[in-house]
Amino acid sequence: MFLLACLSLHAQTLEQKRVELMAATVERNASVVEASGDVVVYYGDTILMADRAVYDTNRSILELFGNVEMIKDMKHGALSDYIRIDLKQERDLFEKIFLVDFASELWLRGKQAEREEEILQLEDALVSSCDVACPDWHIGFTSLEYNSTSEWMDLWNPVLYMKDRPILYFPYLGFSTNQERRTGLLRPDVGISSRDGFFYNQPIFIAPDPQWDLEIMPQVRFSRGEGVFATFRFVDTPHSRGKITTGYFHSRESFVDEYNLKNSSHYGAQVDYESPQLFTDGKGNNHDGIYLDITYLNDPDYLNLQARSTAELLNSSQVQSRVNYYFNTPENYVGVYGKYFIDTSLPSNKDTIQSIPIVQLHHYQNTLLGWNALHYSADYRISNLFTGAGKSIQMQELNAPIIFYTSFFDDYLNLSISENLYYSYIGYQNLGVSTPSNYYSMFRNYHKIDLYSDLARSFGDVFHTMQMRATYNKPSFSNESGYIDPDVSVLRSPSENMTLSVINYFYDAKGNDFVYYRISQPVLYEKSEHRYGDIEQELRYRFWEHYELYTDLFFSYYLGAVSSATSHVKYEDSVYDIMLTHFYKVLQEERTSDFYSINGTYKSESGNDWYGEVAFDNLDERISRWGLGVHLFRHCWDLNLGVKDERKPILTSAGAESVDNLVFYFQINLVPLGGFEQKYEQEF
């Protein structure tokens, strides 16, 4: 605690520090020096001022009387009626002490403080960072003991007050004032749920080494069961870090039967690791990196039981693990990727398709034959897809374009022409006896013509830029044989098509873009039932200073209607922030998404934020999400209070389902001490 530094001004011996005393009147009688009138004492990095001072040089005792002020390191200050400092025996006595930390504005006031060597004791005191005369909050306690060597503080009978009203009481609190990582108990997570009952999670933090720590989190849910989770965090190099989490929770049979859960035991493991310099030092032109995000679990509750908020709840029955590594040079790129999926809604994961490994080799675009107008590049990818049932697909793709660049009319018009060689080969194993072939191969050469222009012009105070582009792809030779499996949905070779697009920006006199408009129209020629693809129009219009209109719309000529649309209207100023959003999507002539949402924040003159949101699903014809709350801000505290309802996924014996999760939450932060939160959950 910063304030306690004020009371430790003689941590060094007299021989190491020199006492300097100045005053209007100074008298000496043998070994006793008495001073009065504007007394100032300099002692190391501490300055003391008082009405009167007495210093016994033989016994090394300094006493200060009346309006005593102390400043230490120009960071901490103290006021007192009387201070007695034993410089030799390391004993201090403070009466009616007031301490303040200038940086955090945290202050402490007590009846009496006494220090002997490394032990400080304080009686009948209170601490706060609010107005001294009438604090909004303060913590009062009957006694305090602080050990400056172990940096440990004991508080007896601490009570949190809001104004003069007691809010929270503990018979005892003990905590470390050391800001470094160290072994001990962390703040518990306590709450109550109508489904799980009262729950208590007590993290145990173990930090024996600066490069790693272990957090063990036993928890009990009185109406459900108990379990334990653990997270091991480590730093193996200055530029890499990782963590490993595992855990197990057992639900009682009565709880499993009541909610028809698929599993009574919930367990799993997670590995997260990243290093941007695995084999390289980051100083040269070559770079590499690895990223691991691996999760194994038997059902979603393994993650949900660790969640501290509804935002951390698993929102899908399918969990993805990823492993990525790349090595990059100025000329070439090598990537090795892997994806593994666990679908907890299925009785077995054996039919889930996995992608391990995927290898990509890429040669960046470079000049050909030393001619700046002629470029080439190459990309090779091999993908291995398989299932636990033995089904296996290996897909190889090669794409090698040769590109010619030129421009016309003083660079007003630019042209690129490319010849692209594309080859794909797919091999199958164990697809089934009905498969007509165990392979597929395809070779295609296609032309690509890209004509584009980038224009700019000012119209008074308005500046306009326009980017026009026409891209045409034309296969010239194609040869394919074998069988295409339905699971292979994407080939990187395009069919014959043309894409026309125009992008416009309008800027005002201050350089702010107030209009952005893009339109894109694909024209389809080869193996297409429709001549024109969905036309896309994207518009963002900022008007009247605080308003914004945005829409990204796809119109299907085949459907004669909008196939996808994302739109919002927004108003934002120093007081209000309100946005109405609509999302709509049609897939294979069926609506897959159609919902509205509105959220807003009101900032009152007193500095408080009132916020709310609601979402309505047109498919289910029901409110899918809503929430209301207020965030109160004060100089020395802030309070977040609200209620929200969201969908929470669970796994039952019938498959993946979800329940409505109604959450009441309360969070208070006492500046600069920190805070605590409380929530009540109702599921139905």
N, C-alpha and C positions, 0 to 999 in steps of 0.2 A: 504494500500500500504506500503510495507516494507520500502521504501525509506523515507517516511514521519516520520518514527521513529527517523531518524537522526536530525530532526528539533525540536524535543520535548524533549530536554535534560534537561530542568528545569521544568518538570511536577511536581516535589516536591519542597517544600519551602527550603529557605536557611538553616533554622534550622534543616532540615532533612538531608542536604548534606553539605559537607565541601569542600571549594575551596583550592587547594594546587597549588602554583605557583613556578616554578623553572626556572632559566635562567642564562646566563653567567654574566649578570649585572642586579642587582635589586636595585632600589632607591625608597625611601618612602618620600613623602612630605605631612605631615598631614595625611589625610585619603586616599590619592591617592598613589597607588603603581604602578611604571613603571618598566617594564622589557624588556630587549632586548638581542638578541643573543641566539639562540637555546632555545626559550621559550617553556616550557611544562606546561600545566595546567591539573590537575586532578580534575574532578568534578563528583562524584558518579561513574557510570560505563562508563563515557565519558572521553576521552583523547583528548586534543587540543594542537596543535603545530603551532607556527607562528614566524615571524621575530621579532615582537614587540607586547607587550600587556600592557594595562592600566586597573587597577582595582580600582574602587572607593568603598571602604569598607562601607562608610556611605550610599551611594545610592544603593549599591549592583549591580553596573553596571560593566560588564566585556567587554572590547573591544580588538579585536585582529586584527593586521594589517600585510599584506604581506604574501603570500604563506601559508595561513591558512589551516591546515589539522585537520580533526576531525574523531575520531574512536569511535563508540558506540557499546558496548556489543561484540566487536570483530566480529560483523556481518555486520555493516553498516559503510560507510565512506563518507567523504565530503571534498571538496576543495573549497576555496573561497578567494577573495581578501580582504574582510573585513567582520567581524562578530561582532555584538553588541548584548549582552545578558543582559537583565534586570532581575536579579534573584528575585527581590522583586515584581515587577509589572507584571511579566510573559509576557515580550515583547521581541521579537527577530528581528534582521534585518540581512539579508545575501545579499551580493552583488556579482554578477557573481558566482553563486553557482553551484557546480557539486556534485551530490549525486550518490552513488553506493551501491547496495545490493550484498555482496560477494557471497552468496549462489546461487542466480538466475542470477547474472551478469547483472541485470537490472540497467540502469543508467539514470539519469535525469539531464538536464542542463538548467539553466534559468538565466535571466538578474537580477532579484531581487526577494527575498523571504522575507516575513514579517509575523510574528506570534504574535497574541495578545490573551492571554489566550488559548482557545481551537480552535481558528480560524487561519488557515494558508492560506496565499495568495501568489501565485506565478505568475509572469508576463513573457510573451514572452519566453516560455520554450519548450523543446522537450524531449521525452523519447524514449529509445531503449535498446536493449540488444546486439547489433552488435558492430563492431569495432567503436571506438569512433571517429577516424579521418575521416572515410568514411563509415558510416553505410549503410547496405543494405536496412534497413527500419527504419523509425522513425515516431513518431506521434508528430506533433507540435500543439501548442495551444496558443491563445493570453492570456488567464488567467485561473487560477485554484484556487478554494477555497475548503479547506478541514476542516471539523469539526471533531476533534479528539474524542469528546464526543459521537456524534451520528455515527461516523465512516462513514460519507457520503462525497463523492467527487463530485464537479461540475466542468465540463470542458466546456469552451466556445470556439467555432470555432476550434474543433480538426480536423486535416487533416492527413490522412495516406499517407506517402510518401514511394515509392520504389526508392531507390537512391534519386535523386532530383525531381522525377516526382510525382505529386500528384495523388493518386488513388481514395481516398474516402474522402468525406467531410460531416460533420454534424455541424449544427449551435450550437448544445448543446448536451452534454452527462452528465447524472448523474447516479451514481452507488455507491453501498456500498462497502467498503473495508473490512468489517467484513467477515471472512471466515466461520462463523457459519450460520446455516440455519435461514433465517428470511423472513418475508413477503415482497413481492415486485414483480416487473415485471421481467420475464426471457427473454432471448434472443429470438426475434421473428423468425419465419420461413417464409421466403419470397421467392417467385419464380414465374415462369410463365410457363404455359402449353398451347399448342395449342388447347387443348380440354376444359380445365377449365378456361383458361385466367389467369390473374394475381391473385395470391392467397397470403393471409396474415393470419398467425396464431400467435396470441399473448398470450403466456402462462402467467397466473396470479398465483403466488405462495403464498399460505397462510400457515404459520407455527407458530401457537400460542403456540404449546406445543412440547417438544422434542420427544414425542412418536407418533406424527401423523402430517401429513400435507395434504393439499388439493391443487391440481393443476387444475385450470379451463382454458380451451383452446378454446376460441371463434375463429372461422375462417370464412373468406369470400373468395369465389371463384367467381370473377366478372362475368364470363360467365356461371356459373352453379348455384350457390346459396350460402347459408350460414348455419352455424350450430355451435354447441358448444359441447365439450367433457370435461369430468372431471375425475380426478383420485384421489382417497382417499387412502393414504398410511399410514400404522400404524405398530407399534411394540408393541405387547401386553405382551410379556415376553422377557427376554434377549436372548432367543434362538429361537424365532419364529417371523415371519413377514408376512404381507399380503398387498394386494391392491385391490381396487374395482374401476372399470372403467365403465362409462356409457356415452352415448352421443346420439345426434340426429342431422341429417343433412337433409335439404330439398332442392331438386333439382327443378329448375323451369320447368314448363310444356314444354317450348320450348326446353330445353335441353333433357328432357325425350323423346320427340317426335323425335328429331334429331338423337339420338343414340338408340332409340327403347328399353329403359330401362324397366325392369319389374316393378320397384318401383320408386316413386318420393321421398319417405321418407326412410331414412336409419338410423336405430336405433339398439341398442343392449346394452348388459351389460357383463362385465367380472369380475370374482372373482378368485384371485390367493392367496393361503395361504399355508404355510408349517410350521410344527413344529415337530422337531425330538424328543420332550419330551412333549407329551400331558398330560399323567397321571403319568409318571415316571420322576425321577430326573436325570437320566443318570449316577448315581454313582454305582448302583448295577448291577447285572447280567441281570435284566429285562429291556427291551427297547421297546418303542412304538413310533409311529409317524403318522402324518396325512399329506396328500398332496391333495390340491384342485386346479383344473384348469377347471373352468366352464365358458362357453361362450354361450350367447344367442344373436342371431342376425336375422335380416330378409333378409339380402343379403350380399354378400362379400364386398360391398362398405363401410359398417360400419367400417370394419378393414382397407380397402385400404385408406380411407380418413384420417386415423390417421398415416399412414405409412410415415416415413421420408426418406426412400430409397426403391428402388425396391426389395431389399433383404427382406423387411418386408411385401411385398405384399402377399396376400392370394393366394396360388397356387392350390387350390382345392375348388370345390363347397361344399364339405362336411367338416363340422366343428365338432370336437370331444371334449367333456367335460369329465373330469375324476375326480373321488373321490376315494382316496385310504387311508386305515387305516390298521396298523399292530400292533400286540403286540407279542413280541418275548422274549422267555426265553431260557435257555440252553437246555431244553428238548422239548419245544413245540413252535409252531408258529400259530398265528391266523391272518387272513387277510380278510378285507371286502373291496370290490372294486365295482366301478360303472362306466359305460360308457354310455354317451348319445350323439347321433349323430343328427345333423341337416344337411339335404341335401337341399341346397338352389336352386339346379337345378330342383327340383320337384315342381309341383303345390301345393302339400301338403306334410307335413312331417308325415302323419298318417301311412304310410306303411313302414317307416324306422324302422328297428329292433333295439331295445335298450337292454342294458345289465345292469340291476339294480335290486337287488344287486347280487354280486358274493361273496360267503363266502367260505373261505378255512381254513381247520383245518389240521395241519401237526404235526406229532410227529417225531422228528429227530431220525436218526439211532442210535440204542443202542444195547448193548449186550443182548442176550437172555439166561436166566437161568445161568447167570454169566460166560458164556463160551466166551472167547475173539474171537474165530473163528466163532461164530454164532451171527448174527445181525438181527434186524428187524426194520421196520419203517412203518408208516401209513399216508395216505393222503386222506382227504375227501373234496369234493368240491360240492357246490350247486350253480347253475347258473339259474337266472331268465331272460328270453328273452321275450320281448313283443313289440307290436306296438300300436300306437294310435288308430288303427281301432278295437282293442280288441283281436287280436291274442296273445296267451300266450303260452310259452313253459318253463317248469321247468325241468332242467337236474341235476341229482345227480350222482356223481361218487365216488367210493371208490377204492383205490389201496393200498394193504398191502403186501409188499415183505418180505420174510425171506431169508437171505443171509448167505452163508457159504464161508469163506475165507481160503485159504491155499496156500503154495508155494512149489516149487521143485527145486532141483539142486542149493542149496545155494542161493535161491531167484532169480535165473536167469529166472524162469518161475513162473508166478502167476496165480491162478485160483480162480474164484468166481462162485458159483452156487446158484441161487435163485429160490424160488417158489413164484409166484406172484398171489395174489387173486385180481381180478378186477370185480367190479359190477357197473352197470349203470342202472338208471331208468329215463325215460323221460315221463312227463305228458303234455298233450295238452289241450288247450281250444280255441274254436272258430276258428279252422283251416278251416272249411268248411264242407258242407254236404257230399262231395266226399271222405273225409278222412276215410280209412278203419278201423282205430282204434284210440282211444284217449290216447294211451300210447305206450311205448316201454320199454322193459327190457332186460338186458343182464347180464349174469354171465359167467366169463371165468377165468380159471386157466391156467397159462402158465409158462413154464420153461425158465430160462435165464442162459446161460453159457457164461462166459467171460474169455477168455484165453489171457494173455498179458505178454509182456516182455519189459524191458527197458535196453538197452545195450549201452556201451560207450567204445571207443578205440581211441588211438592217432596213427597217421601215420606221423611221423616226426613233422613238424610244424602245421599239420592239426589235429583237434580233431573232432571226429564224434560221434554223439549219434543217436540211432535208437529205436523208440518205435513201437512195433508190437502188433496188437490187433485183435482178432477174437471174435465177439459177435453173439450168436445164440439165437433166441427167438422161442419157440415152444409152441403153445397152446395145453393143454392136455385135457381140458374139456370145452365145450361151450354150453350154452343154451340161446336162445334169442327168443323173441316173440313180436308181436305188429308191429307198423309201424314207419319207420324212415322218418322224414321230411327232405326235401332237404336243409333246412336252417341249420340243424345240420350237419356240415361238418367234425368235428374232434371228434374222440373217442380216449382216451389215451391208450387203450389196443392195443398192436401191433398184426399184423398178423404174420404168420410164416415167418421168414426171418433170414438172416445172413448178417453181415457187416464185411468185411475184410478191415483193414486199416494199413498203414505204414507211420510213420512220421520220417523224417531225418533232422538233423541239422549238418552243417559243420562250424567249427570255425577256424579262422586263429590264428597266434601266438600271436596277440594282444587281443584275446578273442572276436572278432567281428564275428557274424555269416554271412557268405557270401553266403551260399546256404541253403534254406529251401524248402523241397519237401514233399508233403503229397498226398497219393493216397487212395481213399476209394471206395469200390465196394460193393453195396448191392445185395444180392441174395434173390429173392422173391419166395415163395412157395405157399402161401394160397391166393385164390381168386385174382389172378393176371393173366392178359393176357400175361405177359412177364416174363421170368425167371429171367432176370437181370435188375436191376434198372440202372439209369444213373450212369456211373462211373465218379467220380470226381477226378481231378488232380489239385493240387495247387502248384505253383512254384514261388519262389522269388530268383533271382540270382543277386548278387551285384558283379560287375567286373570292372576292370580297375579303381578302386578307386572311380570314380564319376558316374558310370552307374548302373542302376537297371532295371531288367526285371521282370515283375510280370504277372501271369495269373492264373485265377481260372476258370477251364473249366469243363463243364458237357457234356458227350457224351451219346446220346441215341441210344441203339442198335435197338430199334424199328424204329426210324426215319432214322437210319443209318447216323446221322449227329449230329453236336453240338446242344444241346438244350439250353444252357446258357453259356455265357462266359463274364468275366470281365478281361480286360488286360490293361497294361500300360507299356510304355518304358519311363524311366526318366533319365535325366542328371542333375547333381547338383554339382556346385563348388562355389567358392567365387564370381564369376562373373555371371554365367548363372544358371538358374533353369527352365528347360523345361520338360514338360510331355505330351505325347500323350496317350490318353485313348480311349478304345473301349468297348462298352457295347452291348450285344446281348442276346435276350431271345425269346424262342419259347414256346407258351402255346397252347395245343390242336392243334398241327400242324400248328399254325399260328404265324407269327412274331408279337410280341407285343412291342418289343423295339429293335432298331438297330441304334446306333448313334456313331459318332466319336467326340472327342473334343481334342483340343490342347491348352495349356496355357503355358506361359513362362514369365520370368522376367530377365531383363538384368541390372546388377549393374555396372554403369560406374565408371571410376577412380575418377571422381569428387564427387561420393557418391549418384548419382541419380539412381532411379529405373524406368526403362521402362518396361511396362508390356502389355500383350495382351492375348486374348483368342478368340476362335471361336469353335462352335459346329455345326455339320452337321447331320441332321436326315435323315437316309436312307429311312424311311417309307414315309415321306412327300417329300423327295428329295428336301430339302431346308435347308438353314442355320437357325437354331433355336435360336442361341445366339452368339453374338460377342461383343467385347469390346477392346478398346485401351486407353492407358493412360500413364502418367508419374508422378512420385513422386519425387520432387526435395527436397533434404535435404541440409540445411545449418546450421551453428552453431547457428544462432539466429532465423531461420524460416524454415518452410517447406511448400511446395505447392503440392497439388494433383489436377491434371487436366486430364480429360478424357471424353470419349464418350462410351456408351454401348447400346445395343439393346436387350431387353428381352420380353417375352410374359407376358401380364398382364391380369388376369381374370376379366371378367365383367359378370353381370347377365342381360340378355335381356328378352323380353317377349317370345322369342322362346326357352329360356333355357340358360344354362351356355355356354359362349363363351369366346374368348380371343382376344386381340388386340396386335399388335406390339407396344412396348413402347421404343422410342428412347430418351435417356437421355444424355444431356451434363452437366457435373458437374465440379465445381470449388471450391476448399477448401484450405484455407490458414490458417496456424497456426503461430502466432507470439510468440516466446518463450520469457518469460513464461506467457504472458498475455492471451493466448488462441487464438481463431480465429473465422472465420465465413465461411459459405459456400453458394454457389449459384448454382442452377440447372435449366435447361430448358428441358422440356419434350415435345416430339412430338409423338402423338399416331395416328395410321392409321390402 
